[in-house]
Each structure stands twice: as C-alpha cells, then as structure tokens.
Amino acid sequence: MKQLALISLLATAACEQAPQVSQGVMTPAYQGIETRLLDGDLVNFRVKMTGATSPDDVTKYAQCAAAQYTLIRGYGFLRHVRTTTAEKGGLWSADAVYTISPSLPRGLKTIDAEVVVADCGAAGIPTV
C-alpha cells in the first residue's frame, strides 16, 4: 500500500512540472537562456523548454535569444552557424551558434535582428 501511495505522489509531482495543456494544445514553458561569447562576434546560445512540438520550436527560441542579444550589443544582424537539438523526458534543448554583425554579413543564413525580435514578441517567445 505504501508503494502505491509513493507512485501516486511521484506521478502528481511529475504532472506539476509538465507544460500546461489548454483545449488539447500543449503550451510551451521556456526554461531559460544561457549565452556565451566564444570569440569576438561568435556567440553560443543554449536554451531549454518544455511543451515543444518539434525541434523547430526550440530552434526558434534560440534564434529569438540570439536576435535580442545582437540588439543589446548594438548590432543589427546575425548569421546562423549551427544548431543542435535534443529531447529527453519532454525537456527540449538547443545549442546554437551565431555570428553577430553591425552590418549585413555575407552568407545565405543572414538574419535581421529587429525583424526576428518583433516576430518573437508577437509569438510570445521570450528573448534574453
């Protein structure tokens, strides 16, 4: 009987840490952003969240963090270098690297930071 009560208690505790579900749709819960300057204009962003429906959700969270960081540093543009994602027990994480720049950098994956930050705000995705 004690074992059943313990299992019930653990199940209840696990539910309290899960993302909110509203009308059958899981609401994302953003778990924080870690920023590390790697070298000059090369910056690493590590983010975590629950309630993601795909790797794209956590990748977008990292991009939002990178765009806001770019604006904070007084720059206007960034270029995506790489992003890796993982999921374990419902906790999604992304490890992303971007270069930041005051002018439009060369390359195919360039991003206007102001546009991204505005889009993130409209979507309810937090930034740095």
Secondary structure, 3 states (H helix, E strand, C coil): CHHHHHHHHHHHHHHHCCCCEECCEECCEEEEEEEEEEECCEEEEEEEEECCCCHHHHHHHHHHHHHHHHHHCCCCEEEEEEEEEEEECCEEEEEEEEEEECCCCCCCCEEEHHHHHHHHHHHCCCCC
